[in-house]
Amino acid sequence: MCQLRLQNAELEEENYILKKSGGLLRTTPKVNAIICYRFMEKQDRYSKAKRAKQLGVSTSGYYAWLQMRSIRQEQYEARKDRVISAFKEGEITYGAERICEVIRRSGHSISYSVVKQIMAQEGLKSCHLQRRRLSLTDSWDAHSDEYQNLTKGFQINRPF
């Protein structure tokens, strides 16, 4: 009887996990290990070893992922500081491509998508100087009395 209760508890646990992770596991055909690790981290009801076995990932991978998370966070903060300083260095005119180029010239590696993501998260928008179109006449000078309107009193009687 005791053994049946134990088996019943294990089956209820598996059912609970599959019910909770159903939407998570169905979003992609192949589940990424990081998604499983994030799921394992949020669920504290059952042991990590049993949860890892049910999700098909290793417990050592999960604990390595937890240890590396702080290092990844530090790297991300350093990248964010570099992007912000390059943006301020460019006096708010540098876009993502130029910021990426400035950071790479300084000897650090960063991708365009990471720079673009950080700029979006921090609300950094470049204000590029817009080029002015040159016209044949200076329109401000044309408002003076020197320039007479040649079409005054001119009537069109037939189409061109």
Secondary structure as UniProt FT lines:
FT   HELIX           2..26
FT   HELIX           33..42
FT   HELIX           48..55
FT   HELIX           59..89
FT   TURN            90..92
FT   HELIX           96..105
FT   TURN            106..107
FT   HELIX           112..122
FT   TURN            139..140
FT   HELIX           141..143
FT   TURN            145..146
FT   TURN            150..153
//
